[in-house]
């Protein structure tokens, strides 16, 4: 069996809401990117909104884009 991965990117507000709903409905996962402008300086954030058949953390996480477009997440884990 051959497996294929596709990445489809769409910016909110460009297309009709119907288009976004169709894309999200047919996708195995939805990852949101945003710029948080509420802090002292703007910061890039990411969240996994949905992954089919997998539990995920839906909260926003800050990340930085480094040299060679490497992405570093700023996630803090707390032990119970």
mmJSON file of the N, C-alpha and C atoms, coordinates in Angstrom:
{"data_MODEL":{"atom_site":{
"group_PDB":["ATOM","ATOM","ATOM","ATOM","ATOM","ATOM","ATOM","ATOM","ATOM","ATOM","ATOM","ATOM","ATOM","ATOM","ATOM","ATOM","ATOM","ATOM","ATOM","ATOM","ATOM","ATOM","ATOM","ATOM","ATOM","ATOM","ATOM","ATOM","ATOM","ATOM","ATOM","ATOM","ATOM","ATOM","ATOM","ATOM","ATOM","ATOM","ATOM","ATOM","ATOM","ATOM","ATOM","ATOM","ATOM","ATOM","ATOM","ATOM","ATOM","ATOM","ATOM","ATOM","ATOM","ATOM","ATOM","ATOM","ATOM","ATOM","ATOM","ATOM","ATOM","ATOM","ATOM","ATOM","ATOM","ATOM","ATOM","ATOM","ATOM","ATOM","ATOM","ATOM","ATOM","ATOM","ATOM","ATOM","ATOM","ATOM","ATOM","ATOM","ATOM","ATOM","ATOM","ATOM","ATOM","ATOM","ATOM","ATOM","ATOM","ATOM","ATOM","ATOM","ATOM","ATOM","ATOM","ATOM","ATOM","ATOM","ATOM","ATOM","ATOM","ATOM","ATOM","ATOM","ATOM","ATOM","ATOM","ATOM","ATOM","ATOM","ATOM","ATOM","ATOM","ATOM","ATOM","ATOM","ATOM","ATOM","ATOM","ATOM","ATOM","ATOM","ATOM","ATOM","ATOM","ATOM","ATOM","ATOM","ATOM","ATOM","ATOM","ATOM","ATOM","ATOM","ATOM","ATOM","ATOM","ATOM","ATOM","ATOM","ATOM","ATOM","ATOM","ATOM","ATOM","ATOM","ATOM","ATOM","ATOM","ATOM","ATOM","ATOM","ATOM","ATOM","ATOM","ATOM","ATOM","ATOM","ATOM","ATOM","ATOM","ATOM","ATOM","ATOM","ATOM","ATOM","ATOM","ATOM","ATOM","ATOM","ATOM","ATOM","ATOM","ATOM","ATOM","ATOM","ATOM","ATOM","ATOM","ATOM","ATOM","ATOM","ATOM","ATOM","ATOM","ATOM","ATOM","ATOM","ATOM","ATOM","ATOM","ATOM","ATOM","ATOM","ATOM","ATOM","ATOM","ATOM","ATOM","ATOM","ATOM","ATOM","ATOM","ATOM","ATOM","ATOM","ATOM","ATOM","ATOM","ATOM","ATOM","ATOM","ATOM","ATOM","ATOM","ATOM","ATOM","ATOM","ATOM","ATOM","ATOM","ATOM","ATOM","ATOM","ATOM","ATOM","ATOM","ATOM","ATOM","ATOM","ATOM","ATOM","ATOM","ATOM","ATOM","ATOM","ATOM","ATOM","ATOM","ATOM"],
"id":[1,2,3,4,5,6,7,8,9,10,11,12,13,14,15,16,17,18,19,20,21,22,23,24,25,26,27,28,29,30,31,32,33,34,35,36,37,38,39,40,41,42,43,44,45,46,47,48,49,50,51,52,53,54,55,56,57,58,59,60,61,62,63,64,65,66,67,68,69,70,71,72,73,74,75,76,77,78,79,80,81,82,83,84,85,86,87,88,89,90,91,92,93,94,95,96,97,98,99,100,101,102,103,104,105,106,107,108,109,110,111,112,113,114,115,116,117,118,119,120,121,122,123,124,125,126,127,128,129,130,131,132,133,134,135,136,137,138,139,140,141,142,143,144,145,146,147,148,149,150,151,152,153,154,155,156,157,158,159,160,161,162,163,164,165,166,167,168,169,170,171,172,173,174,175,176,177,178,179,180,181,182,183,184,185,186,187,188,189,190,191,192,193,194,195,196,197,198,199,200,201,202,203,204,205,206,207,208,209,210,211,212,213,214,215,216,217,218,219,220,221,222,223,224,225,226,227,228,229,230,231,232,233,234,235,236,237,238,239,240],
"type_symbol":["N","C","C","N","C","C","N","C","C","N","C","C","N","C","C","N","C","C","N","C","C","N","C","C","N","C","C","N","C","C","N","C","C","N","C","C","N","C","C","N","C","C","N","C","C","N","C","C","N","C","C","N","C","C","N","C","C","N","C","C","N","C","C","N","C","C","N","C","C","N","C","C","N","C","C","N","C","C","N","C","C","N","C","C","N","C","C","N","C","C","N","C","C","N","C","C","N","C","C","N","C","C","N","C","C","N","C","C","N","C","C","N","C","C","N","C","C","N","C","C","N","C","C","N","C","C","N","C","C","N","C","C","N","C","C","N","C","C","N","C","C","N","C","C","N","C","C","N","C","C","N","C","C","N","C","C","N","C","C","N","C","C","N","C","C","N","C","C","N","C","C","N","C","C","N","C","C","N","C","C","N","C","C","N","C","C","N","C","C","N","C","C","N","C","C","N","C","C","N","C","C","N","C","C","N","C","C","N","C","C","N","C","C","N","C","C","N","C","C","N","C","C","N","C","C","N","C","C","N","C","C","N","C","C","N","C","C","N","C","C"],
"label_atom_id":["N","CA","C","N","CA","C","N","CA","C","N","CA","C","N","CA","C","N","CA","C","N","CA","C","N","CA","C","N","CA","C","N","CA","C","N","CA","C","N","CA","C","N","CA","C","N","CA","C","N","CA","C","N","CA","C","N","CA","C","N","CA","C","N","CA","C","N","CA","C","N","CA","C","N","CA","C","N","CA","C","N","CA","C","N","CA","C","N","CA","C","N","CA","C","N","CA","C","N","CA","C","N","CA","C","N","CA","C","N","CA","C","N","CA","C","N","CA","C","N","CA","C","N","CA","C","N","CA","C","N","CA","C","N","CA","C","N","CA","C","N","CA","C","N","CA","C","N","CA","C","N","CA","C","N","CA","C","N","CA","C","N","CA","C","N","CA","C","N","CA","C","N","CA","C","N","CA","C","N","CA","C","N","CA","C","N","CA","C","N","CA","C","N","CA","C","N","CA","C","N","CA","C","N","CA","C","N","CA","C","N","CA","C","N","CA","C","N","CA","C","N","CA","C","N","CA","C","N","CA","C","N","CA","C","N","CA","C","N","CA","C","N","CA","C","N","CA","C","N","CA","C","N","CA","C","N","CA","C","N","CA","C","N","CA","C","N","CA","C","N","CA","C","N","CA","C","N","CA","C"],
"label_alt_id":[null,null,null,null,null,null,null,null,null,null,null,null,null,null,null,null,null,null,null,null,null,null,null,null,null,null,null,null,null,null,null,null,null,null,null,null,null,null,null,null,null,null,null,null,null,null,null,null,null,null,null,null,null,null,null,null,null,null,null,null,null,null,null,null,null,null,null,null,null,null,null,null,null,null,null,null,null,null,null,null,null,null,null,null,null,null,null,null,null,null,null,null,null,null,null,null,null,null,null,null,null,null,null,null,null,null,null,null,null,null,null,null,null,null,null,null,null,null,null,null,null,null,null,null,null,null,null,null,null,null,null,null,null,null,null,null,null,null,null,null,null,null,null,null,null,null,null,null,null,null,null,null,null,null,null,null,null,null,null,null,null,null,null,null,null,null,null,null,null,null,null,null,null,null,null,null,null,null,null,null,null,null,null,null,null,null,null,null,null,null,null,null,null,null,null,null,null,null,null,null,null,null,null,null,null,null,null,null,null,null,null,null,null,null,null,null,null,null,null,null,null,null,null,null,null,null,null,null,null,null,null,null,null,null,null,null,null,null,null,null],
"label_comp_id":["UNK","UNK","UNK","UNK","UNK","UNK","UNK","UNK","UNK","UNK","UNK","UNK","UNK","UNK","UNK","UNK","UNK","UNK","UNK","UNK","UNK","UNK","UNK","UNK","UNK","UNK","UNK","UNK","UNK","UNK","UNK","UNK","UNK","UNK","UNK","UNK","UNK","UNK","UNK","UNK","UNK","UNK","UNK","UNK","UNK","UNK","UNK","UNK","UNK","UNK","UNK","UNK","UNK","UNK","UNK","UNK","UNK","UNK","UNK","UNK","UNK","UNK","UNK","UNK","UNK","UNK","UNK","UNK","UNK","UNK","UNK","UNK","UNK","UNK","UNK","UNK","UNK","UNK","UNK","UNK","UNK","UNK","UNK","UNK","UNK","UNK","UNK","UNK","UNK","UNK","UNK","UNK","UNK","UNK","UNK","UNK","UNK","UNK","UNK","UNK","UNK","UNK","UNK","UNK","UNK","UNK","UNK","UNK","UNK","UNK","UNK","UNK","UNK","UNK","UNK","UNK","UNK","UNK","UNK","UNK","UNK","UNK","UNK","UNK","UNK","UNK","UNK","UNK","UNK","UNK","UNK","UNK","UNK","UNK","UNK","UNK","UNK","UNK","UNK","UNK","UNK","UNK","UNK","UNK","UNK","UNK","UNK","UNK","UNK","UNK","UNK","UNK","UNK","UNK","UNK","UNK","UNK","UNK","UNK","UNK","UNK","UNK","UNK","UNK","UNK","UNK","UNK","UNK","UNK","UNK","UNK","UNK","UNK","UNK","UNK","UNK","UNK","UNK","UNK","UNK","UNK","UNK","UNK","UNK","UNK","UNK","UNK","UNK","UNK","UNK","UNK","UNK","UNK","UNK","UNK","UNK","UNK","UNK","UNK","UNK","UNK","UNK","UNK","UNK","UNK","UNK","UNK","UNK","UNK","UNK","UNK","UNK","UNK","UNK","UNK","UNK","UNK","UNK","UNK","UNK","UNK","UNK","UNK","UNK","UNK","UNK","UNK","UNK","UNK","UNK","UNK","UNK","UNK","UNK","UNK","UNK","UNK","UNK","UNK","UNK"],
"label_asym_id":["A","A","A","A","A","A","A","A","A","A","A","A","A","A","A","A","A","A","A","A","A","A","A","A","A","A","A","A","A","A","A","A","A","A","A","A","A","A","A","A","A","A","A","A","A","A","A","A","A","A","A","A","A","A","A","A","A","A","A","A","A","A","A","A","A","A","A","A","A","A","A","A","A","A","A","A","A","A","A","A","A","A","A","A","A","A","A","A","A","A","A","A","A","A","A","A","A","A","A","A","A","A","A","A","A","A","A","A","A","A","A","A","A","A","A","A","A","A","A","A","A","A","A","A","A","A","A","A","A","A","A","A","A","A","A","A","A","A","A","A","A","A","A","A","A","A","A","A","A","A","A","A","A","A","A","A","A","A","A","A","A","A","A","A","A","A","A","A","A","A","A","A","A","A","A","A","A","A","A","A","A","A","A","A","A","A","A","A","A","A","A","A","A","A","A","A","A","A","A","A","A","A","A","A","A","A","A","A","A","A","A","A","A","A","A","A","A","A","A","A","A","A","A","A","A","A","A","A","A","A","A","A","A","A","A","A","A","A","A","A"],
"label_entity_id":["1","1","1","1","1","1","1","1","1","1","1","1","1","1","1","1","1","1","1","1","1","1","1","1","1","1","1","1","1","1","1","1","1","1","1","1","1","1","1","1","1","1","1","1","1","1","1","1","1","1","1","1","1","1","1","1","1","1","1","1","1","1","1","1","1","1","1","1","1","1","1","1","1","1","1","1","1","1","1","1","1","1","1","1","1","1","1","1","1","1","1","1","1","1","1","1","1","1","1","1","1","1","1","1","1","1","1","1","1","1","1","1","1","1","1","1","1","1","1","1","1","1","1","1","1","1","1","1","1","1","1","1","1","1","1","1","1","1","1","1","1","1","1","1","1","1","1","1","1","1","1","1","1","1","1","1","1","1","1","1","1","1","1","1","1","1","1","1","1","1","1","1","1","1","1","1","1","1","1","1","1","1","1","1","1","1","1","1","1","1","1","1","1","1","1","1","1","1","1","1","1","1","1","1","1","1","1","1","1","1","1","1","1","1","1","1","1","1","1","1","1","1","1","1","1","1","1","1","1","1","1","1","1","1","1","1","1","1","1","1"],
"label_seq_id":[1,1,1,2,2,2,3,3,3,4,4,4,5,5,5,6,6,6,7,7,7,8,8,8,9,9,9,10,10,10,11,11,11,12,12,12,13,13,13,14,14,14,15,15,15,16,16,16,17,17,17,18,18,18,19,19,19,20,20,20,21,21,21,22,22,22,23,23,23,24,24,24,25,25,25,26,26,26,27,27,27,28,28,28,29,29,29,30,30,30,31,31,31,32,32,32,33,33,33,34,34,34,35,35,35,36,36,36,37,37,37,38,38,38,39,39,39,40,40,40,41,41,41,42,42,42,43,43,43,44,44,44,45,45,45,46,46,46,47,47,47,48,48,48,49,49,49,50,50,50,51,51,51,52,52,52,53,53,53,54,54,54,55,55,55,56,56,56,57,57,57,58,58,58,59,59,59,60,60,60,61,61,61,62,62,62,63,63,63,64,64,64,65,65,65,66,66,66,67,67,67,68,68,68,69,69,69,70,70,70,71,71,71,72,72,72,73,73,73,74,74,74,75,75,75,76,76,76,77,77,77,78,78,78,79,79,79,80,80,80],
"pdbx_PDB_ins_code":[null,null,null,null,null,null,null,null,null,null,null,null,null,null,null,null,null,null,null,null,null,null,null,null,null,null,null,null,null,null,null,null,null,null,null,null,null,null,null,null,null,null,null,null,null,null,null,null,null,null,null,null,null,null,null,null,null,null,null,null,null,null,null,null,null,null,null,null,null,null,null,null,null,null,null,null,null,null,null,null,null,null,null,null,null,null,null,null,null,null,null,null,null,null,null,null,null,null,null,null,null,null,null,null,null,null,null,null,null,null,null,null,null,null,null,null,null,null,null,null,null,null,null,null,null,null,null,null,null,null,null,null,null,null,null,null,null,null,null,null,null,null,null,null,null,null,null,null,null,null,null,null,null,null,null,null,null,null,null,null,null,null,null,null,null,null,null,null,null,null,null,null,null,null,null,null,null,null,null,null,null,null,null,null,null,null,null,null,null,null,null,null,null,null,null,null,null,null,null,null,null,null,null,null,null,null,null,null,null,null,null,null,null,null,null,null,null,null,null,null,null,null,null,null,null,null,null,null,null,null,null,null,null,null,null,null,null,null,null,null],
"Cartn_x":[0.832,0.0,0.886,0.585,1.341,0.709,1.537,1.053,1.543,0.697,1.063,0.713,1.546,1.297,1.134,0.131,-0.088,-0.237,0.263,0.118,-0.626,-1.788,-2.596,-2.636,-2.324,-2.304,-3.365,-4.129,-5.149,-5.222,-5.216,-5.286,-6.753,-7.128,-8.51,-8.854,-10.085,-10.562,-10.397,-9.699,-9.489,-10.62,-11.009,-12.032,-13.328,-14.373,-15.659,-15.524,-16.287,-16.224,-16.518,-17.32,-17.634,-16.364,-15.451,-14.194,-13.376,-13.268,-12.51,-13.138,-14.452,-15.139,-14.914,-14.916,-14.657,-13.216,-12.265,-10.86,-10.628,-11.163,-10.981,-11.684,-12.833,-13.587,-12.925,-12.153,-11.505,-10.054,-9.572,-8.179,-8.051,-6.905,-6.615,-6.183,-5.665,-5.265,-5.379,-5.551,-5.616,-4.664,-3.716,-2.738,-2.915,-3.101,-3.301,-2.018,-1.716,-0.619,-1.219,-0.648,-1.157,-0.009,-0.238,0.707,0.012,0.556,-0.005,0.536,-0.346,0.066,-0.278,-0.732,-1.104,0.096,1.191,2.392,3.139,4.229,5.039,5.501,5.922,6.281,5.536,5.272,4.53,5.327,4.597,5.265,4.437,5.122,4.47,3.966,2.755,2.177,1.604,1.495,0.991,0.119,-0.882,-1.668,-2.134,-2.278,-2.861,-4.338,-5.188,-6.609,-7.252,-6.802,-7.423,-6.451,-6.363,-5.686,-6.64,-7.007,-7.981,-7.509,-8.354,-8.133,-6.964,-6.548,-5.449,-5.832,-5.635,-5.867,-4.719,-5.029,-3.977,-4.272,-3.226,-3.314,-3.714,-4.858,-5.359,-4.914,-4.044,-3.623,-2.553,-2.42,-1.444,-0.058,0.97,2.362,3.211,4.09,4.998,6.107,6.558,7.699,8.542,9.778,10.698,11.269,11.466,12.068,13.53,14.404,15.833,16.505,17.809,18.585,18.176,18.273,17.887,16.422,15.615,14.169,13.843,14.728,14.457,13.428,12.516,11.467,11.743,11.737,11.938,10.679,10.045,8.859,9.255,8.508,8.73,7.628,7.757,6.743,7.304,6.529,6.921,5.983,6.567,5.771,5.866,4.762,4.727,4.392,5.177,4.909,3.751,2.842,1.697,2.125],
"Cartn_y":[-1.171,0.0,1.247,2.167,3.403,4.478,5.154,6.243,7.563,8.558,9.875,10.931,11.949,13.087,14.325,15.099,16.369,17.459,18.614,19.77,20.837,21.214,22.25,23.436,24.598,25.805,26.768,27.343,28.321,29.398,30.651,31.769,32.145,32.276,32.646,34.015,34.15,35.423,35.61,34.693,34.804,34.108,32.948,32.154,32.166,31.651,31.485,30.477,30.649,29.742,28.3,28.086,26.75,26.021,26.738,26.146,25.642,26.451,26.045,24.824,24.82,23.684,22.407,22.486,21.306,20.823,21.747,21.364,20.699,21.287,20.733,19.387,19.239,17.988,16.827,17.109,16.042,15.812,16.607,16.495,15.584,14.922,14.092,14.931,16.113,16.99,18.446,19.308,20.756,21.415,22.179,22.893,24.376,25.157,26.603,27.338,28.388,29.301,30.677,31.444,32.776,33.645,34.946,35.891,36.511,36.278,36.81,38.228,39.198,40.598,41.188,40.347,40.856,41.019,40.337,40.431,41.729,41.967,43.176,43.27,42.157,42.111,40.937,41.032,39.987,38.679,37.551,36.258,35.276,34.39,33.366,32.251,31.773,30.694,29.616,28.418,27.263,26.423,25.76,24.788,23.694,22.52,21.408,21.392,21.775,21.841,20.471,19.632,18.325,17.359,16.151,15.042,13.868,13.336,12.255,11.058,10.592,9.418,9.549,10.782,11.003,12.156,11.971,13.055,14.049,15.334,16.337,17.533,18.288,19.504,20.639,21.263,22.304,23.712,23.819,25.155,25.715,27.039,27.719,27.629,27.438,27.357,28.302,29.039,29.945,29.145,29.631,28.999,30.076,29.713,30.63,29.952,30.731,30.216,30.625,29.629,29.883,29.853,29.716,29.613,28.355,28.396,27.276,26.901,27.861,27.684,26.573,26.355,25.392,25.995,25.164,25.629,25.082,25.982,25.605,25.981,24.966,25.205,25.6,26.498,26.929,26.308,25.03,24.33,24.006,24.313,24.027,22.951,21.841,20.752,20.788,20.582,20.57,19.157,18.65,17.316,17.423,16.442,16.494,16.293],
"Cartn_z":[0.0,0.0,0.0,-0.86,-0.962,-0.084,0.684,1.52,0.945,1.038,0.525,1.563,1.641,2.527,1.667,1.977,1.295,2.339,2.029,2.904,2.128,2.645,2.019,2.97,2.464,3.285,2.771,3.705,3.333,4.398,3.986,4.908,5.136,6.405,6.748,6.168,5.727,5.215,3.726,3.07,1.629,0.874,1.354,0.69,1.495,0.883,1.54,2.677,3.753,4.91,4.506,3.486,2.98,2.545,1.909,1.434,2.621,3.678,4.863,5.52,5.627,6.242,5.446,4.132,3.289,3.432,3.435,3.597,4.952,6.013,7.352,7.491,6.859,6.94,6.227,5.2,4.443,4.871,5.826,6.263,7.48,7.585,8.751,9.946,9.68,10.778,10.346,11.346,11.11,12.094,11.573,12.386,12.113,13.177,13.057,13.419,12.663,12.962,13.188,14.103,14.396,14.892,14.876,15.472,16.662,17.851,19.092,19.283,19.172,19.285,20.649,21.6,22.918,23.836,23.559,24.395,24.075,24.797,24.586,23.135,22.586,21.171,20.535,19.256,18.551,18.571,18.713,18.7,17.872,17.188,16.372,17.272,17.017,17.811,16.9,17.447,16.71,17.641,17.073,17.829,16.887,17.433,16.685,17.054,16.117,16.41,16.363,15.432,15.278,14.599,15.126,14.452,14.535,13.399,13.363,14.176,15.093,15.93,16.906,17.222,18.162,19.089,20.379,21.327,21.227,21.277,21.154,22.046,22.352,23.141,22.197,22.438,21.546,21.948,22.932,23.366,22.421,22.448,21.601,22.239,21.395,21.838,20.997,21.667,20.96,20.29,19.15,18.475,17.822,17.549,16.883,15.647,14.606,13.373,13.392,13.381,13.454,12.099,12.143,10.911,10.151,8.865,7.996,8.202,8.661,8.867,9.858,10.824,11.888,12.83,13.331,14.231,15.634,16.624,18.018,18.787,19.42,20.224,21.638,22.214,23.597,24.449,24.787,25.547,26.927,27.953,29.319,29.854,30.311,30.87,32.392,33.055,34.498,34.974,35.913,36.467,37.445,37.449,38.384,39.817],
"occupancy":[1.0,1.0,1.0,1.0,1.0,1.0,1.0,1.0,1.0,1.0,1.0,1.0,1.0,1.0,1.0,1.0,1.0,1.0,1.0,1.0,1.0,1.0,1.0,1.0,1.0,1.0,1.0,1.0,1.0,1.0,1.0,1.0,1.0,1.0,1.0,1.0,1.0,1.0,1.0,1.0,1.0,1.0,1.0,1.0,1.0,1.0,1.0,1.0,1.0,1.0,1.0,1.0,1.0,1.0,1.0,1.0,1.0,1.0,1.0,1.0,1.0,1.0,1.0,1.0,1.0,1.0,1.0,1.0,1.0,1.0,1.0,1.0,1.0,1.0,1.0,1.0,1.0,1.0,1.0,1.0,1.0,1.0,1.0,1.0,1.0,1.0,1.0,1.0,1.0,1.0,1.0,1.0,1.0,1.0,1.0,1.0,1.0,1.0,1.0,1.0,1.0,1.0,1.0,1.0,1.0,1.0,1.0,1.0,1.0,1.0,1.0,1.0,1.0,1.0,1.0,1.0,1.0,1.0,1.0,1.0,1.0,1.0,1.0,1.0,1.0,1.0,1.0,1.0,1.0,1.0,1.0,1.0,1.0,1.0,1.0,1.0,1.0,1.0,1.0,1.0,1.0,1.0,1.0,1.0,1.0,1.0,1.0,1.0,1.0,1.0,1.0,1.0,1.0,1.0,1.0,1.0,1.0,1.0,1.0,1.0,1.0,1.0,1.0,1.0,1.0,1.0,1.0,1.0,1.0,1.0,1.0,1.0,1.0,1.0,1.0,1.0,1.0,1.0,1.0,1.0,1.0,1.0,1.0,1.0,1.0,1.0,1.0,1.0,1.0,1.0,1.0,1.0,1.0,1.0,1.0,1.0,1.0,1.0,1.0,1.0,1.0,1.0,1.0,1.0,1.0,1.0,1.0,1.0,1.0,1.0,1.0,1.0,1.0,1.0,1.0,1.0,1.0,1.0,1.0,1.0,1.0,1.0,1.0,1.0,1.0,1.0,1.0,1.0,1.0,1.0,1.0,1.0,1.0,1.0,1.0,1.0,1.0,1.0,1.0,1.0],
"B_iso_or_equiv":[0.0,0.0,0.0,0.0,0.0,0.0,0.0,0.0,0.0,0.0,0.0,0.0,0.0,0.0,0.0,0.0,0.0,0.0,0.0,0.0,0.0,0.0,0.0,0.0,0.0,0.0,0.0,0.0,0.0,0.0,0.0,0.0,0.0,0.0,0.0,0.0,0.0,0.0,0.0,0.0,0.0,0.0,0.0,0.0,0.0,0.0,0.0,0.0,0.0,0.0,0.0,0.0,0.0,0.0,0.0,0.0,0.0,0.0,0.0,0.0,0.0,0.0,0.0,0.0,0.0,0.0,0.0,0.0,0.0,0.0,0.0,0.0,0.0,0.0,0.0,0.0,0.0,0.0,0.0,0.0,0.0,0.0,0.0,0.0,0.0,0.0,0.0,0.0,0.0,0.0,0.0,0.0,0.0,0.0,0.0,0.0,0.0,0.0,0.0,0.0,0.0,0.0,0.0,0.0,0.0,0.0,0.0,0.0,0.0,0.0,0.0,0.0,0.0,0.0,0.0,0.0,0.0,0.0,0.0,0.0,0.0,0.0,0.0,0.0,0.0,0.0,0.0,0.0,0.0,0.0,0.0,0.0,0.0,0.0,0.0,0.0,0.0,0.0,0.0,0.0,0.0,0.0,0.0,0.0,0.0,0.0,0.0,0.0,0.0,0.0,0.0,0.0,0.0,0.0,0.0,0.0,0.0,0.0,0.0,0.0,0.0,0.0,0.0,0.0,0.0,0.0,0.0,0.0,0.0,0.0,0.0,0.0,0.0,0.0,0.0,0.0,0.0,0.0,0.0,0.0,0.0,0.0,0.0,0.0,0.0,0.0,0.0,0.0,0.0,0.0,0.0,0.0,0.0,0.0,0.0,0.0,0.0,0.0,0.0,0.0,0.0,0.0,0.0,0.0,0.0,0.0,0.0,0.0,0.0,0.0,0.0,0.0,0.0,0.0,0.0,0.0,0.0,0.0,0.0,0.0,0.0,0.0,0.0,0.0,0.0,0.0,0.0,0.0,0.0,0.0,0.0,0.0,0.0,0.0,0.0,0.0,0.0,0.0,0.0,0.0],
"pdbx_formal_charge":[null,null,null,null,null,null,null,null,null,null,null,null,null,null,null,null,null,null,null,null,null,null,null,null,null,null,null,null,null,null,null,null,null,null,null,null,null,null,null,null,null,null,null,null,null,null,null,null,null,null,null,null,null,null,null,null,null,null,null,null,null,null,null,null,null,null,null,null,null,null,null,null,null,null,null,null,null,null,null,null,null,null,null,null,null,null,null,null,null,null,null,null,null,null,null,null,null,null,null,null,null,null,null,null,null,null,null,null,null,null,null,null,null,null,null,null,null,null,null,null,null,null,null,null,null,null,null,null,null,null,null,null,null,null,null,null,null,null,null,null,null,null,null,null,null,null,null,null,null,null,null,null,null,null,null,null,null,null,null,null,null,null,null,null,null,null,null,null,null,null,null,null,null,null,null,null,null,null,null,null,null,null,null,null,null,null,null,null,null,null,null,null,null,null,null,null,null,null,null,null,null,null,null,null,null,null,null,null,null,null,null,null,null,null,null,null,null,null,null,null,null,null,null,null,null,null,null,null,null,null,null,null,null,null,null,null,null,null,null,null],
"auth_seq_id":[1,1,1,2,2,2,3,3,3,4,4,4,5,5,5,6,6,6,7,7,7,8,8,8,9,9,9,10,10,10,11,11,11,12,12,12,13,13,13,14,14,14,15,15,15,16,16,16,17,17,17,18,18,18,19,19,19,20,20,20,21,21,21,22,22,22,23,23,23,24,24,24,25,25,25,26,26,26,27,27,27,28,28,28,29,29,29,30,30,30,31,31,31,32,32,32,33,33,33,34,34,34,35,35,35,36,36,36,37,37,37,38,38,38,39,39,39,40,40,40,41,41,41,42,42,42,43,43,43,44,44,44,45,45,45,46,46,46,47,47,47,48,48,48,49,49,49,50,50,50,51,51,51,52,52,52,53,53,53,54,54,54,55,55,55,56,56,56,57,57,57,58,58,58,59,59,59,60,60,60,61,61,61,62,62,62,63,63,63,64,64,64,65,65,65,66,66,66,67,67,67,68,68,68,69,69,69,70,70,70,71,71,71,72,72,72,73,73,73,74,74,74,75,75,75,76,76,76,77,77,77,78,78,78,79,79,79,80,80,80],
"auth_comp_id":["UNK","UNK","UNK","UNK","UNK","UNK","UNK","UNK","UNK","UNK","UNK","UNK","UNK","UNK","UNK","UNK","UNK","UNK","UNK","UNK","UNK","UNK","UNK","UNK","UNK","UNK","UNK","UNK","UNK","UNK","UNK","UNK","UNK","UNK","UNK","UNK","UNK","UNK","UNK","UNK","UNK","UNK","UNK","UNK","UNK","UNK","UNK","UNK","UNK","UNK","UNK","UNK","UNK","UNK","UNK","UNK","UNK","UNK","UNK","UNK","UNK","UNK","UNK","UNK","UNK","UNK","UNK","UNK","UNK","UNK","UNK","UNK","UNK","UNK","UNK","UNK","UNK","UNK","UNK","UNK","UNK","UNK","UNK","UNK","UNK","UNK","UNK","UNK","UNK","UNK","UNK","UNK","UNK","UNK","UNK","UNK","UNK","UNK","UNK","UNK","UNK","UNK","UNK","UNK","UNK","UNK","UNK","UNK","UNK","UNK","UNK","UNK","UNK","UNK","UNK","UNK","UNK","UNK","UNK","UNK","UNK","UNK","UNK","UNK","UNK","UNK","UNK","UNK","UNK","UNK","UNK","UNK","UNK","UNK","UNK","UNK","UNK","UNK","UNK","UNK","UNK","UNK","UNK","UNK","UNK","UNK","UNK","UNK","UNK","UNK","UNK","UNK","UNK","UNK","UNK","UNK","UNK","UNK","UNK","UNK","UNK","UNK","UNK","UNK","UNK","UNK","UNK","UNK","UNK","UNK","UNK","UNK","UNK","UNK","UNK","UNK","UNK","UNK","UNK","UNK","UNK","UNK","UNK","UNK","UNK","UNK","UNK","UNK","UNK","UNK","UNK","UNK","UNK","UNK","UNK","UNK","UNK","UNK","UNK","UNK","UNK","UNK","UNK","UNK","UNK","UNK","UNK","UNK","UNK","UNK","UNK","UNK","UNK","UNK","UNK","UNK","UNK","UNK","UNK","UNK","UNK","UNK","UNK","UNK","UNK","UNK","UNK","UNK","UNK","UNK","UNK","UNK","UNK","UNK","UNK","UNK","UNK","UNK","UNK","UNK"],
"auth_asym_id":["A","A","A","A","A","A","A","A","A","A","A","A","A","A","A","A","A","A","A","A","A","A","A","A","A","A","A","A","A","A","A","A","A","A","A","A","A","A","A","A","A","A","A","A","A","A","A","A","A","A","A","A","A","A","A","A","A","A","A","A","A","A","A","A","A","A","A","A","A","A","A","A","A","A","A","A","A","A","A","A","A","A","A","A","A","A","A","A","A","A","A","A","A","A","A","A","A","A","A","A","A","A","A","A","A","A","A","A","A","A","A","A","A","A","A","A","A","A","A","A","A","A","A","A","A","A","A","A","A","A","A","A","A","A","A","A","A","A","A","A","A","A","A","A","A","A","A","A","A","A","A","A","A","A","A","A","A","A","A","A","A","A","A","A","A","A","A","A","A","A","A","A","A","A","A","A","A","A","A","A","A","A","A","A","A","A","A","A","A","A","A","A","A","A","A","A","A","A","A","A","A","A","A","A","A","A","A","A","A","A","A","A","A","A","A","A","A","A","A","A","A","A","A","A","A","A","A","A","A","A","A","A","A","A","A","A","A","A","A","A"],
"auth_atom_id":["N","CA","C","N","CA","C","N","CA","C","N","CA","C","N","CA","C","N","CA","C","N","CA","C","N","CA","C","N","CA","C","N","CA","C","N","CA","C","N","CA","C","N","CA","C","N","CA","C","N","CA","C","N","CA","C","N","CA","C","N","CA","C","N","CA","C","N","CA","C","N","CA","C","N","CA","C","N","CA","C","N","CA","C","N","CA","C","N","CA","C","N","CA","C","N","CA","C","N","CA","C","N","CA","C","N","CA","C","N","CA","C","N","CA","C","N","CA","C","N","CA","C","N","CA","C","N","CA","C","N","CA","C","N","CA","C","N","CA","C","N","CA","C","N","CA","C","N","CA","C","N","CA","C","N","CA","C","N","CA","C","N","CA","C","N","CA","C","N","CA","C","N","CA","C","N","CA","C","N","CA","C","N","CA","C","N","CA","C","N","CA","C","N","CA","C","N","CA","C","N","CA","C","N","CA","C","N","CA","C","N","CA","C","N","CA","C","N","CA","C","N","CA","C","N","CA","C","N","CA","C","N","CA","C","N","CA","C","N","CA","C","N","CA","C","N","CA","C","N","CA","C","N","CA","C","N","CA","C","N","CA","C","N","CA","C","N","CA","C","N","CA","C","N","CA","C","N","CA","C"],
"pdbx_PDB_model_num":[1,1,1,1,1,1,1,1,1,1,1,1,1,1,1,1,1,1,1,1,1,1,1,1,1,1,1,1,1,1,1,1,1,1,1,1,1,1,1,1,1,1,1,1,1,1,1,1,1,1,1,1,1,1,1,1,1,1,1,1,1,1,1,1,1,1,1,1,1,1,1,1,1,1,1,1,1,1,1,1,1,1,1,1,1,1,1,1,1,1,1,1,1,1,1,1,1,1,1,1,1,1,1,1,1,1,1,1,1,1,1,1,1,1,1,1,1,1,1,1,1,1,1,1,1,1,1,1,1,1,1,1,1,1,1,1,1,1,1,1,1,1,1,1,1,1,1,1,1,1,1,1,1,1,1,1,1,1,1,1,1,1,1,1,1,1,1,1,1,1,1,1,1,1,1,1,1,1,1,1,1,1,1,1,1,1,1,1,1,1,1,1,1,1,1,1,1,1,1,1,1,1,1,1,1,1,1,1,1,1,1,1,1,1,1,1,1,1,1,1,1,1,1,1,1,1,1,1,1,1,1,1,1,1,1,1,1,1,1,1]
}}}
